[in-house]
Amino acid sequence: MVFIERSNGRGSNMKAIIRMLVILSLLASSGLYAGGEINTGYFGGVAIEGYDTVAYFTENRAVKGSPEFKHNWLGAIWYFKTAAHRDLFEASPIKYAPQYGGHCADGVAYGETTVNIEPTSFAIIDGKLYLSAAREMELDKVDGQLAKAEENWPKIKEGIIAE
């Protein structure tokens, strides 16, 4: 949690900025953010906030998975609603895994990445799952967004893995 103080002078703003930078650097250097290709958020090492990636395809909606049905893939734990969903993912993870490691597809289109996602904001385009941090995804509505995301992802991925 970051607290920002109201400024009573020039030094107060600088102190707040320094505190925020220290907290962010601690988060980045700690094990709280996995820092791998798969978006696991800041805590827990669980992909896409524990949502069942197979359910997006089979139920066309975001469904919370269960720790009871989990699978480890690419250094992240994936939760599933059922054993059948887990088994489908184990057999073909590339088919069901979200694009861009579960990072916000709209952000990737703009050359950025964010750990935060809104799992209920998604699109399946040409059989591939894309997630967004916004309540309203742009990727499937703005011409050229998907092409921009595809172009930007290799460089963003390289930076994520290097962290």
C-alpha atoms as an extended CHARMM CRD file, in Angstrom:
* protein
*
       163  EXT
         1         1  MET       CA              0.0000000000        0.0000000000        0.0000000000  PROA      1               0.0000000000
         2         2  VAL       CA              1.3620000000        3.3970000000       -0.9590000000  PROA      2               0.0000000000
         3         3  PHE       CA              0.5310000000        6.5150000000        1.0150000000  PROA      3               0.0000000000
         4         4  ILE       CA              1.0060000000        9.9080000000       -0.5560000000  PROA      4               0.0000000000
         5         5  GLU       CA              0.9970000000       12.9350000000        1.6960000000  PROA      5               0.0000000000
         6         6  ARG       CA             -0.4090000000       16.3290000000        0.8550000000  PROA      6               0.0000000000
         7         7  SER       CA              2.3250000000       18.8040000000        0.2040000000  PROA      7               0.0000000000
         8         8  ASN       CA              2.9700000000       21.5070000000        2.7450000000  PROA      8               0.0000000000
         9         9  GLY       CA              6.1640000000       22.4590000000        1.0360000000  PROA      9               0.0000000000
        10        10  ARG       CA              8.5480000000       21.4250000000       -1.6830000000  PROA      10              0.0000000000
        11        11  GLY       CA             10.2350000000       18.7090000000        0.3910000000  PROA      11              0.0000000000
        12        12  SER       CA              7.0170000000       16.8040000000        1.1490000000  PROA      12              0.0000000000
        13        13  ASN       CA              6.3300000000       15.9220000000       -2.4840000000  PROA      13              0.0000000000
        14        14  MET       CA              9.8640000000       14.6780000000       -2.9550000000  PROA      14              0.0000000000
        15        15  LYS       CA              9.6360000000       12.5090000000        0.1820000000  PROA      15              0.0000000000
        16        16  ALA       CA              6.3930000000       10.9510000000       -1.0510000000  PROA      16              0.0000000000
        17        17  ILE       CA              7.9190000000       10.2460000000       -4.4610000000  PROA      17              0.0000000000
        18        18  ILE       CA             11.0280000000        8.6940000000       -2.9080000000  PROA      18              0.0000000000
        19        19  ARG       CA              8.8810000000        6.5040000000       -0.6150000000  PROA      19              0.0000000000
        20        20  MET       CA              6.8140000000        5.3180000000       -3.5590000000  PROA      20              0.0000000000
        21        21  LEU       CA              9.9390000000        4.5190000000       -5.5980000000  PROA      21              0.0000000000
        22        22  VAL       CA             11.4230000000        2.5750000000       -2.6870000000  PROA      22              0.0000000000
        23        23  ILE       CA              8.2400000000        0.5260000000       -2.2870000000  PROA      23              0.0000000000
        24        24  LEU       CA              8.0320000000       -0.1790000000       -6.0120000000  PROA      24              0.0000000000
        25        25  SER       CA             11.6770000000       -1.2140000000       -6.1670000000  PROA      25              0.0000000000
        26        26  LEU       CA             11.1800000000       -3.5360000000       -3.1970000000  PROA      26              0.0000000000
        27        27  LEU       CA              8.2220000000       -5.1590000000       -4.9080000000  PROA      27              0.0000000000
        28        28  ALA       CA             10.1500000000       -5.5320000000       -8.1470000000  PROA      28              0.0000000000
        29        29  SER       CA             13.1800000000       -7.0740000000       -6.4560000000  PROA      29              0.0000000000
        30        30  SER       CA             11.2690000000       -9.3600000000       -4.1280000000  PROA      30              0.0000000000
        31        31  GLY       CA              9.6780000000      -12.6700000000       -4.9750000000  PROA      31              0.0000000000
        32        32  LEU       CA              6.2460000000      -11.1030000000       -4.7210000000  PROA      32              0.0000000000
        33        33  TYR       CA              6.1040000000      -10.5300000000       -8.4700000000  PROA      33              0.0000000000
        34        34  ALA       CA              7.1690000000      -13.6120000000      -10.3630000000  PROA      34              0.0000000000
        35        35  GLY       CA              8.7450000000      -11.6020000000      -13.1790000000  PROA      35              0.0000000000
        36        36  GLY       CA              8.3720000000      -14.4470000000      -15.6800000000  PROA      36              0.0000000000
        37        37  GLU       CA              6.5760000000      -14.5520000000      -18.9720000000  PROA      37              0.0000000000
        38        38  ILE       CA              3.3150000000      -15.5680000000      -17.2830000000  PROA      38              0.0000000000
        39        39  ASN       CA              1.4140000000      -12.8450000000      -15.4440000000  PROA      39              0.0000000000
        40        40  THR       CA              1.0070000000      -14.0380000000      -11.8650000000  PROA      40              0.0000000000
        41        41  GLY       CA              0.2740000000      -10.6580000000      -10.3160000000  PROA      41              0.0000000000
        42        42  TYR       CA              2.1500000000       -9.4600000000       -7.2790000000  PROA      42              0.0000000000
        43        43  PHE       CA              1.3700000000      -12.3130000000       -4.8970000000  PROA      43              0.0000000000
        44        44  GLY       CA              1.0270000000      -16.0680000000       -4.9420000000  PROA      44              0.0000000000
        45        45  GLY       CA              2.4820000000      -17.1430000000       -8.2730000000  PROA      45              0.0000000000
        46        46  VAL       CA             -0.9880000000      -17.9950000000       -9.6490000000  PROA      46              0.0000000000
        47        47  ALA       CA             -1.6360000000      -17.2570000000      -13.3170000000  PROA      47              0.0000000000
        48        48  ILE       CA             -4.4080000000      -14.8790000000      -14.3920000000  PROA      48              0.0000000000
        49        49  GLU       CA             -5.6080000000      -14.2520000000      -10.8340000000  PROA      49              0.0000000000
        50        50  GLY       CA             -6.6990000000      -17.8630000000      -10.4330000000  PROA      50              0.0000000000
        51        51  TYR       CA             -9.2180000000      -17.8510000000      -13.2760000000  PROA      51              0.0000000000
        52        52  ASP       CA             -9.7480000000      -21.0040000000      -15.3270000000  PROA      52              0.0000000000
        53        53  THR       CA             -8.2530000000      -20.2990000000      -18.7520000000  PROA      53              0.0000000000
        54        54  VAL       CA            -10.0940000000      -23.2550000000      -20.3250000000  PROA      54              0.0000000000
        55        55  ALA       CA            -13.4840000000      -21.9040000000      -19.1950000000  PROA      55              0.0000000000
        56        56  TYR       CA            -13.0690000000      -18.8580000000      -21.4230000000  PROA      56              0.0000000000
        57        57  PHE       CA            -13.2950000000      -21.2660000000      -24.3590000000  PROA      57              0.0000000000
        58        58  THR       CA            -15.7860000000      -23.8170000000      -23.0340000000  PROA      58              0.0000000000
        59        59  GLU       CA            -18.1620000000      -21.4350000000      -21.2080000000  PROA      59              0.0000000000
        60        60  ASN       CA            -17.3360000000      -18.1320000000      -22.9510000000  PROA      60              0.0000000000
        61        61  ARG       CA            -16.9790000000      -16.4000000000      -19.5980000000  PROA      61              0.0000000000
        62        62  ALA       CA            -14.5000000000      -15.8170000000      -16.7850000000  PROA      62              0.0000000000
        63        63  VAL       CA            -14.7530000000      -18.5320000000      -14.1210000000  PROA      63              0.0000000000
        64        64  LYS       CA            -12.6590000000      -18.7510000000      -10.9630000000  PROA      64              0.0000000000
        65        65  GLY       CA            -10.5590000000      -21.8710000000      -10.7530000000  PROA      65              0.0000000000
        66        66  SER       CA             -9.8640000000      -23.9200000000       -7.6380000000  PROA      66              0.0000000000
        67        67  PRO       CA             -6.5610000000      -24.8070000000       -5.9660000000  PROA      67              0.0000000000
        68        68  GLU       CA             -7.9720000000      -28.3450000000       -5.9350000000  PROA      68              0.0000000000
        69        69  PHE       CA             -7.4750000000      -28.5330000000       -9.7150000000  PROA      69              0.0000000000
        70        70  LYS       CA             -4.1190000000      -26.9720000000      -10.4730000000  PROA      70              0.0000000000
        71        71  HSD       CA             -1.2620000000      -27.4220000000      -12.8900000000  PROA      71              0.0000000000
        72        72  ASN       CA              2.2210000000      -25.9050000000      -13.0190000000  PROA      72              0.0000000000
        73        73  TRP       CA              3.2670000000      -24.5930000000      -16.4320000000  PROA      73              0.0000000000
        74        74  LEU       CA              6.0360000000      -22.1370000000      -17.3540000000  PROA      74              0.0000000000
        75        75  GLY       CA              6.7840000000      -21.4810000000      -13.6930000000  PROA      75              0.0000000000
        76        76  ALA       CA              3.2420000000      -20.4550000000      -12.8080000000  PROA      76              0.0000000000
        77        77  ILE       CA              0.4010000000      -22.2500000000      -11.0690000000  PROA      77              0.0000000000
        78        78  TRP       CA             -2.8170000000      -22.4190000000      -13.0830000000  PROA      78              0.0000000000
        79        79  TYR       CA             -6.1840000000      -23.0520000000      -11.3890000000  PROA      79              0.0000000000
        80        80  PHE       CA             -9.1220000000      -24.7830000000      -13.0670000000  PROA      80              0.0000000000
        81        81  LYS       CA            -12.7970000000      -25.2170000000      -12.2720000000  PROA      81              0.0000000000
        82        82  THR       CA            -12.7140000000      -28.9630000000      -12.8970000000  PROA      82              0.0000000000
        83        83  ALA       CA            -10.2730000000      -31.8130000000      -13.3710000000  PROA      83              0.0000000000
        84        84  ALA       CA            -11.4900000000      -32.0660000000      -16.9650000000  PROA      84              0.0000000000
        85        85  HSD       CA            -10.4540000000      -28.4630000000      -17.6310000000  PROA      85              0.0000000000
        86        86  ARG       CA             -7.0690000000      -29.0940000000      -16.0180000000  PROA      86              0.0000000000
        87        87  ASP       CA             -6.5930000000      -32.1680000000      -18.2070000000  PROA      87              0.0000000000
        88        88  LEU       CA             -7.4710000000      -30.2150000000      -21.3700000000  PROA      88              0.0000000000
        89        89  PHE       CA             -4.8890000000      -27.5900000000      -20.4490000000  PROA      89              0.0000000000
        90        90  GLU       CA             -2.2180000000      -30.1810000000      -19.6170000000  PROA      90              0.0000000000
        91        91  ALA       CA             -2.7520000000      -31.8050000000      -23.0280000000  PROA      91              0.0000000000
        92        92  SER       CA             -2.5730000000      -28.5170000000      -24.9670000000  PROA      92              0.0000000000
        93        93  PRO       CA             -1.4860000000      -25.5030000000      -22.9070000000  PROA      93              0.0000000000
        94        94  ILE       CA             -0.6660000000      -23.3320000000      -25.9400000000  PROA      94              0.0000000000
        95        95  LYS       CA             -4.2470000000      -23.7290000000      -27.1690000000  PROA      95              0.0000000000
        96        96  TYR       CA             -5.7550000000      -22.4180000000      -23.9170000000  PROA      96              0.0000000000
        97        97  ALA       CA             -3.1500000000      -20.0890000000      -22.4060000000  PROA      97              0.0000000000
        98        98  PRO       CA             -3.8640000000      -16.3860000000      -22.8560000000  PROA      98              0.0000000000
        99        99  GLN       CA             -1.7380000000      -14.4910000000      -25.3290000000  PROA      99              0.0000000000
       100       100  TYR       CA              1.0850000000      -12.2970000000      -24.0480000000  PROA      100             0.0000000000
       101       101  GLY       CA              1.4280000000      -14.4330000000      -20.9270000000  PROA      101             0.0000000000
       102       102  GLY       CA             -1.8780000000      -13.1390000000      -19.5790000000  PROA      102             0.0000000000
       103       103  HSD       CA             -0.6960000000       -9.5320000000      -19.5490000000  PROA      103             0.0000000000
       104       104  CYS       CA             -3.1080000000       -6.8280000000      -20.6860000000  PROA      104             0.0000000000
       105       105  ALA       CA             -3.3730000000       -7.1110000000      -24.4720000000  PROA      105             0.0000000000
       106       106  ASP       CA             -4.4260000000       -3.4720000000      -24.8330000000  PROA      106             0.0000000000
       107       107  GLY       CA             -1.3550000000       -2.3740000000      -22.8750000000  PROA      107             0.0000000000
       108       108  VAL       CA              0.8680000000       -4.5240000000      -25.0690000000  PROA      108             0.0000000000
       109       109  ALA       CA             -0.6490000000       -2.7910000000      -28.1170000000  PROA      109             0.0000000000
       110       110  TYR       CA              0.4700000000        0.5340000000      -26.6130000000  PROA      110             0.0000000000
       111       111  GLY       CA              3.9580000000       -0.8370000000      -25.9190000000  PROA      111             0.0000000000
       112       112  GLU       CA              3.3840000000       -1.2780000000      -22.1810000000  PROA      112             0.0000000000
       113       113  THR       CA              2.5680000000       -4.0320000000      -19.7690000000  PROA      113             0.0000000000
       114       114  THR       CA              0.7350000000       -4.1130000000      -16.4960000000  PROA      114             0.0000000000
       115       115  VAL       CA              0.4310000000       -6.8210000000      -13.8940000000  PROA      115             0.0000000000
       116       116  ASN       CA             -3.1670000000       -5.8400000000      -13.2220000000  PROA      116             0.0000000000
       117       117  ILE       CA             -5.8290000000       -7.4540000000      -15.3440000000  PROA      117             0.0000000000
       118       118  GLU       CA             -9.6130000000       -7.5100000000      -15.2450000000  PROA      118             0.0000000000
       119       119  PRO       CA            -10.2640000000      -11.2340000000      -15.8680000000  PROA      119             0.0000000000
       120       120  THR       CA            -13.8580000000      -10.6040000000      -16.9390000000  PROA      120             0.0000000000
       121       121  SER       CA            -12.6400000000       -8.3680000000      -19.7880000000  PROA      121             0.0000000000
       122       122  PHE       CA            -11.4970000000      -10.7010000000      -22.5360000000  PROA      122             0.0000000000
       123       123  ALA       CA            -11.7760000000      -11.5130000000      -26.2000000000  PROA      123             0.0000000000
       124       124  ILE       CA            -11.2680000000      -14.6950000000      -28.1530000000  PROA      124             0.0000000000
       125       125  ILE       CA             -9.9720000000      -13.7630000000      -31.5910000000  PROA      125             0.0000000000
       126       126  ASP       CA             -9.1290000000      -16.4640000000      -34.1190000000  PROA      126             0.0000000000
       127       127  GLY       CA             -9.1680000000      -19.0760000000      -31.3500000000  PROA      127             0.0000000000
       128       128  LYS       CA             -6.7630000000      -17.1550000000      -29.0860000000  PROA      128             0.0000000000
       129       129  LEU       CA             -7.5370000000      -15.6780000000      -25.6710000000  PROA      129             0.0000000000
       130       130  TYR       CA             -6.6640000000      -12.0460000000      -24.9240000000  PROA      130             0.0000000000
       131       131  LEU       CA             -7.1130000000      -10.3970000000      -21.5130000000  PROA      131             0.0000000000
       132       132  SER       CA             -7.3720000000       -6.7190000000      -20.6040000000  PROA      132             0.0000000000
       133       133  ALA       CA             -6.8280000000       -4.5160000000      -17.5610000000  PROA      133             0.0000000000
       134       134  ALA       CA             -9.7530000000       -2.2980000000      -18.5740000000  PROA      134             0.0000000000
       135       135  ARG       CA            -13.4210000000       -3.1090000000      -18.1480000000  PROA      135             0.0000000000
       136       136  GLU       CA            -13.8600000000       -2.5430000000      -21.8880000000  PROA      136             0.0000000000
       137       137  MET       CA            -11.2840000000       -4.1900000000      -24.1440000000  PROA      137             0.0000000000
       138       138  GLU       CA            -10.1030000000       -2.1740000000      -27.1650000000  PROA      138             0.0000000000
       139       139  LEU       CA             -8.0980000000       -4.8990000000      -28.8850000000  PROA      139             0.0000000000
       140       140  ASP       CA            -11.0400000000       -6.2710000000      -30.8420000000  PROA      140             0.0000000000
       141       141  LYS       CA            -12.6920000000       -2.8890000000      -31.4530000000  PROA      141             0.0000000000
       142       142  VAL       CA             -9.8950000000       -0.5870000000      -32.6680000000  PROA      142             0.0000000000
       143       143  ASP       CA             -8.4270000000       -1.2350000000      -36.1030000000  PROA      143             0.0000000000
       144       144  GLY       CA             -4.7790000000       -2.1960000000      -35.9730000000  PROA      144             0.0000000000
       145       145  GLN       CA             -4.6220000000       -2.8380000000      -32.2010000000  PROA      145             0.0000000000
       146       146  LEU       CA             -3.9790000000       -6.5510000000      -32.5390000000  PROA      146             0.0000000000
       147       147  ALA       CA             -1.2410000000       -5.9840000000      -35.1230000000  PROA      147             0.0000000000
       148       148  LYS       CA              0.4090000000       -3.4260000000      -32.8090000000  PROA      148             0.0000000000
       149       149  ALA       CA              0.2520000000       -5.8670000000      -29.8980000000  PROA      149             0.0000000000
       150       150  GLU       CA              1.7830000000       -8.6440000000      -31.9810000000  PROA      150             0.0000000000
       151       151  GLU       CA              4.5640000000       -6.3110000000      -33.0820000000  PROA      151             0.0000000000
       152       152  ASN       CA              5.2660000000       -5.0600000000      -29.5330000000  PROA      152             0.0000000000
       153       153  TRP       CA              5.0940000000       -8.3720000000      -27.6460000000  PROA      153             0.0000000000
       154       154  PRO       CA              8.5640000000       -9.7930000000      -28.4330000000  PROA      154             0.0000000000
       155       155  LYS       CA             10.3320000000       -6.7210000000      -27.0270000000  PROA      155             0.0000000000
       156       156  ILE       CA              8.0110000000       -6.5020000000      -24.0050000000  PROA      156             0.0000000000
       157       157  LYS       CA              8.4230000000      -10.2270000000      -23.3260000000  PROA      157             0.0000000000
       158       158  GLU       CA             12.1960000000       -9.8620000000      -23.4510000000  PROA      158             0.0000000000
       159       159  GLY       CA             12.0130000000       -7.0730000000      -20.8730000000  PROA      159             0.0000000000
       160       160  ILE       CA              9.7050000000       -9.0610000000      -18.5960000000  PROA      160             0.0000000000
       161       161  ILE       CA             11.9130000000      -12.1340000000      -18.6320000000  PROA      161             0.0000000000
       162       162  ALA       CA             15.0360000000      -10.0130000000      -18.0140000000  PROA      162             0.0000000000
       163       163  GLU       CA             13.5040000000       -8.6490000000      -14.7960000000  PROA      163             0.0000000000
